Amino acid sequence: MSLEKYHKKRKFGKTPEPKGKISKKDLNRFVVQEHHARNLHYDFRLEMEGVLKSWAIPKTPPKSTSVKRLAMATEDHPIEYINFKGEIPKGQYGAGTVKIWDRGKYSLLEKKGNEIIVDLKGKKLKGKYALIKPKGSRFGKKAWLFFKMKT
C-alpha cells in the first residue's frame, strides 16, 4: 500500500496525471482506462486499501465467460486517478492517450493471496469476475488471469 513506485515513475511538472495520496476510505469503485501508449491496453483498477490496485490487460476486457485475459499487475495508483483521462506527453512514462472505457462500483466477494473475486457493476463489465494469480506463469510474478465467472 504505497505510492512510491507510482511517484518515482512520473515527473509531475510535465504530466497531467494526479500526484495523489493514499486515501483513508474506500468507496468500492473501479475503472477501466483504455490506454493508447506504445501498445494499446486496458488498465483495470480497483479502489482497495486506500489506493487503486492496478493491472494492465493487453486486450479488451472480457464481457463473456468464455474469454480469459492476461492481466499484468502494475504499481498502485492514487485514488484520484480513477477520473483521469487525457494525454500523457511524449517522453513521459506511459505516454499516450487515456480514455475511460468503463467505470462503476464493485462488491468484494473474496480476497486471499492469489485470488480476488468481485461483482462488477459497470456499464460494460457486469457480474462476477476473478483475478487469479497462477503458479509458475511463463509471464512472470506479475501475471494474473482476469475473467468473467459463470454464475
C-alpha angles and dihedrals in degrees: 000000000000136000093204095108091046092052094045092056096053139068102208094195088062104035128061091218115122117257090210131166139233111288125226095216135045122214094189094243128153135194136191113205121197103221119197097194127134085316126017110253140150123244111214113199131184121194101233137144093003096305140064108267103214142205130177113223113197094207136037110295112257121260095180132058093239095071129076122188134200110242118191115206112236133185120296113265128210118262089247088069089072089085097038119128129149143072124324104204124246112269092033126106109274093011113189143065122318120198130176106247097176140348140174145116130303139197117220106229099173139356124180131145102293100012136069120177120187139172106227122207103188134132093256105015112058130162140023116341132179134208108197125181106213120214116249097005116185086225094064138242095318095057120114133166118236119197146147113254127223112250 
